[in-house]
Amino acid sequence: MLHALERAARNGVAVGAHVAYRDLAGFGRRDLDASPAELTGDVLYQLAAISGMARTVGARVSYIKPHGALYNRIAHDPVQAQAVVDAVVALDPTLPVLGLPGSEILRLAAAAGLPTRVEAFTDRAYTPEGALVSRRQEGSVIHDPAEVAARSVRMATERTVVAIDGSVVRLDPDSLCLHSDTPGAVGLARAVRDALEAAGVEIRPVPDAEDDAVAPASSPEHRVLPARDRRAL
């Protein structure tokens, strides 16, 4: 983690806190019924740790994006979502919080006065309801660079995604995520960046996002503010 922070600082990449359940063996991808107090403490511990490490290399944490099972759980669980919000407010109430559109975490973060950013996933399949398709289901992760790039441009300019059943789902994202643990992530990231720039999309780090950051599809210049979390460029 310190090596990643050093490289981020050296390359001017925004640093985000990717907090998760206390689940090292499962890489944070197993759902846990943590109590609100326990979850707040765990998230606060992780936030404080990465914030301190970032300072040692001249960087700073500039947004928070929960990971894995916690990310999915707090999209619909207000109790756990509030526990995460409480941790962020306690440490730094200026940190933007990333989450799925219409999620409990974004609703409660906004209610607490935290900046919020709607996130979309370029390499993940969506359900008709706008949720991510479970990784246990075939086709949940998209590997084709051309398809991922095309989805990214659509998300940035049309504000929508085609769900796994062919329906169109509106997302209105402020931030785009590409997972670095997806096989071929470096090639995917290059394809995405090339496609976004060719479409006139301006790429900025999360803290610079604005509510009206993306121009409507009829505009001659489309802009989106993708997150640089786990970016492989």
N, C-alpha and C positions, 0 to 999 in steps of 0.2 A: 504494500500500500504506500509506503514511503517513497519507493522508486516511482510509482505512478504519479504521486504528488509532485515529485521533483521534475518529472518530464512535463507535467501539466504547467507548472510554473515557468519552466524554460521555454515552452512553446506558446504561452499566453492562452491556455485553454482553461475555461471556467471549471471549477471544482464543485461537484455535487456530493451530498451525503446520501449514500444508498443504504439506508437503514433497513433492518430485517428482524424477523423472529430470532430468538437465540437457538439456532438450529444449524450448527456447523456441519454435522454429518449429512443433513439433507439439503445443504446449500440454501437454506431459507425458503425452500419450496414445499415444505410441509406445513399444513395449517395447524396452528396451536391455539388452544383456548387459554391464553394468558389473561390474568386479571388486569383490570385497568391500571392499577398501581404498578404491577410488575411490568407491564408493557411500557408505561410512561418512563419508568426507571431504565429499562433496557434501551429505549430509543434515546433518552437523554445521555446515557453512557456512551453510546455510539457517536452521537453528535459531538459531544465534548471531546472524545478521543480524536476524531478526524479533524476537528477544528484546531486542536492543539498541535497535531502533527503537521497540518497545513501551514501553520504559522512558522514552524521551524525551517521551512523551505521558501518562505516569502510568499506563500499563497494564502487564500482564504476560502472557506466554504461559502458559496453564493446561492445555493438552492438545496432543497431536500426532495428526494424521490424515493419513497419506500420500494422495497424489492420483493419479488416473488409472491409467496403466499400472503404476506402481509399486505402488499399492494392490492391484491385481488380482494382480500377480506375487507379492508377498510373502504372499498368501493361501495359496499352495501351494509356494513356493520357500523352503526353510529357509535356504539360503545367503544369499540377498539379504535375507530377513527378519532374520537374525542381524546383518547389516551395519547395518540400520536400528536395531535394538535397541542395538547397540554405540554408535551416535551419541547416542541418547537418554540412555543410562546415563552417557556421558562428560560431557554437558552438565547434565542435571537428572534424577536418578533418581526424582523425585517426580511427573514428568509422566505423566498417564494416556495410554495408547495406544489409539486406536480402530481396530477392524477387523471383518471379517466373522466370524460365528460359526464356530467350529471351524477358524479359520485358523492358519497357521504363525506369523504375526506375533504373534497373541495368546498362543499357546502359549509361544513363546520369550520374549516380554516378561514373562509371568508367571513363567517360570523364572528370569529375571534380577531379579525382585523389583519390576518396574514395575507400577503399577496398570493395569488393562485395562478397556475398555468395549466391549461388543458393539454393533455398529451395524447399523441397517436403513435402507433407502432407500425413501422414500415415493413417489418419482416414477420409479422404475426397475422394469422387469419382472424376474422371477426365473426361473431354470431349476428343474426338479424337484429338482436336487441342492443348491439353495440358493445358487447363484452368480448374479451379475448377467448378464442377457442382453446380449450384445455390442451396442454402439451401432451397429454396422454392420447389425444385423438390424432389420427393420421391427417396430414395436411395443415397442422396447426402452425408450423414454422415454414416460411417461404424462403427458398434457397436460390431461385433464379435471379441473377442480377438485373436483367431487363424488367422482370415483373416487379421486383422491389423498387427499382428506380421509377417505373411508371406509377406505382401506387404512391410513392413519395410526392411526385409532382401533382397527382390528383388531390392528395390530402392538402397540399399547400395552396393550390389554386382553386380547386372546386370545393374544398372543405369537406369532402366525402370519401367513403371507402366502399368497395363492393364486398359484401359479406359472403360467407362461405356458401350460401344458398342462392347467390346471384342478386340479391336485393341491394339497394343503395342505402347506406346509413350515413347520416350527417354527423360529423365529429367536431368541426370548427376548432382545430388544434392550434395552440400557440407553439408547441414543441413536438419535434419528431424524434423517436427513439429507434436506434438500430443496435441490436444486441451484439456485443463483441464476442460472445461465446457461440454465436451461430457459425457453423463451418463456412469458411470463405468470407469472413466478415470484412477483411481489408478490401477485397475486390468489390464486395457489396457497397461499402462506404464510398469508394471511389466512383462507382456507377451512380450512386444516389447524388453525390455532390455534383458530378458532371451534368446530370439531368436537371437538377434544381437550378444550377447556374445557367444552363441553356434555356430554361423556361423563365429566366429573369427573376428568380427567387434570391433574395438577399439572406445570407446565413449569419445569424448572430447568436451569442450565448444567451442563456435563459434570463439572467438579470435584466437584460435590455428589452425584454418583451413588453409589448403594450397591448391593451385590449383591442385596438384597431390596427394591429400590426400587419394583418394580411388584407391586401386589397381584394375587392370582389372580382369574380371571374371575368367580368367585362372590362376590367381595368387593363391598360396596356402594360402595367408593371405589377407583378405579384410579389408579395413579400411575406416571408414566414420566418419565425425565430426558432429554429430547431435547437433542442438541447444538445450540448456537447458531452453529455454523460456517456461514458464508454465509447466515445467516437474512435473509429479506427482509420484515421486519415494520415 
